[in-house]
Amino acid sequence: MTEDLETFRAETRAWLEANCPDTMRTPMRGEKDATWGGRNPVFAHPDQKLWMDRMGERGWTVPDWPAAYGGGGLSPAETKILREEMARLKCRNPLNSFGISMLGPALLKYGTEEQKLEHLPKIARGEIRWCQGYSEPNAGSDLAGLATSADDAGDHYIVNGQKVWTSYADQADWIFCLVRTDKTSKQGGISFVLFDMASEGVSTKPILLISGYSPFCETFFDNVKVPKANRVHDENKGWDVAKYLLGHEREMISGMGLGGPAGDPMVDAARNGVDPILRAQIALFQVRSQAFKAMSERFIDELKAGRAHPAQPSMMKYYGTELNKARHELTMAAGGSDSLEWESEASNHGAAPRAWLRTKANSIEGGTSEIQLNIIAKRILDLPS
Amino acid sequence: MPLYLTDEQAMLRDTAKDFVAEHAPVSHMRSLRDANDATGFSRDLWKQFAELGLTGILVPESDNGLGLGHVEAGVVLEEIGRNLSPSPFLATAVAAVEALKGTPHAARWFPGILAGETVAALAIDERAKHDGRIEMKAERSGNGFRLTGAKQFVAHGHVADLLLVAAATDHGTTLFAVPTDATGLTADPQRLADASLAARLRFDGVEVDADAVVGEVDQAPLARLLAAGRTGASAELLGVGGGAMDMTVSYLKERKQFGQLIGSFQALQHRAAHLYSEMEVARAAVLKAQQLLDANDEGAADAVSVAKAMTSLASTLSVQEGIQMHGGIGMTDEYDIGFYMKRARVLTELFGDANFHADALARAAGY
């Protein structure tokens, strides 16, 4: 067994060395360098496509999904080795995707065989880019209070309403969306549906954020026809799917607490000399950051072995996002006035301050820190209501 | 290796949990304190640890021990921490065994440790803060060395059979195994805040033979000893912090004010949930350090510092929140939560606090 894994490690390393272009082993300089795929993919560098396609063909964009659905069919131990080897070579993530991190796991658990075969391979190969229709203007932390309606029209639904904070809705091809199919029951009146963003009646409007970027949109549905065959799980059982998916979303967001694979700019600054009080703050931050790295490893190991508490993603999300905010506060402090430049070439168009501002959403999106603490208190610590 | 306990390790934990909770619960520590016990622990209990094989966890099988690792030692220490059990386990069965392993001293001292008859103490610190500076002198004298200087914060130093003493030699630091009946050695035991006893030691020209040297002259295996001690102290802190958290969460479920359980108040729920998160992260850091240490991994030194710093921070939070959330009763001597606060303070200071280890990490990272 161990020998097999060592063989797998050697083969994986050799394959990555041969197939990961050198350009894809350099740190990303900003959001523009991220690969998202989709019908109209945007690549800052042609090697992004090469790298995505090579990994996608092998199923290694989703190494632990079954091969029948476009995955790599790897065991947990093999998946861990692939991740370690990618980190060792500093390989970039070949494909960022809400299809991979959020919808995929939910489809694997709740989707029909037809739905899995239709959607999962396209996600794995980066052919279809997904967005998430969850929050609404009046349903944020109280997500189950959502009002977007799906009225029964025989073999399809007619969807009307508005979503907000829809990440990259203006660039996505399909949406997984929570809709109300029963107004008489809150959690018990929600269904989970999938539809094409090119459908008639769908429109999006980007929201300009404090970072100067517009990663989120308002998304409007005006009499959108959605076939019932696109509903995942039973009618009015969408909340189960929604919660399961949120667990995976929280896992993904918690990963931000780990920082990037590249050198940490805050540590670089500290090496060049900062005042002793900032040095101490950075050093104490490193304690938590490295401890959280161990926690992430432990969490994934426990998850794969079915040993993790079902609400543990809430702890990971809470800790990881608070840590990431702290990291960027320290990075800004270490960067001083250099890190205030918003547009200059030298600052890579204000990458540091924009990233710092972007992290402020980490403890809001996917359920606020306060909601995560509520969940930990009730579901893990079993504190009374 | 996955970052959770194997089935065998979990079995050992269950054994240790039951054993320590039954034979050395907090009331055991309280009764020793109330009796103004001059030893600092129960020798009978130490023998019982030995009968279960626990004192030999880190002793190699070739020396009749269990030949296990720091993960296994840690699961025992966590239960010691959870029950605030006064025990020479950390200094003797972990740090001293690790330092003596593979040296000629093993044959002399391991049988007594395995039998639960021998207790070791670590004479490292010379100042109030653990800072790595060793100024105690060991000068060549005849066939051996003459030790002159002072040590402090030596747990069990007044009753130990064996002292492991770090002293400065011509070109470095050397570790000596010194029997406690040596001439010129005086021990002044002091009661600490947590009711444990730690000695201030004076060495007035204590003569030892050359074979008292552990390892090589000028090359004390201090890194090994301290890595084991720090990892063990982290595991014990995990137990102290975890025990305090469990008490506190239970209290939130039974105490009523304003006609309802105080655990239903969101202000307290959020504090408890935050504490839980810190303790979980600390647990992961400890297991990581233990596994890397057992694998002789080059990343172990950093991981040990992370573990000691993180458990110090998380357990300090746990005992502070513990007293605050217990309210007035938490301030009473009659209630146990205060003992947790005192023990956490002592263990936090042992082998370097969070600041010491954060600084070590910063230096290792080149800043």
Interface residues (C-beta under 8 A of the other chain):
Chain A: V267 A270 R271 V274 R279 A280 I282 A283 L284 Q286 V287 R288 Q290 A291 F292 A294 M295 E297 R298 F299 D301 E302 K304 A305 R307 Q312 M315 Y318 Y319 E370 Q372 L373 N374 I376 A377 K378 I380 L381 D382 L383 P384 S385
Chain B: P2 L3 Y4 V249 L252 K253 Q260 L261 G263 S264 Q266 L268 Q269 H270 A272 A273 H274 Y276 S277 E280 V281 A282 R283 A284 A285 L287 K288 D302 A303 S305 V306 A307 A309 M310 L313 A354 N355 H357 A358 D359 L361 A362 A365 G366 Y367
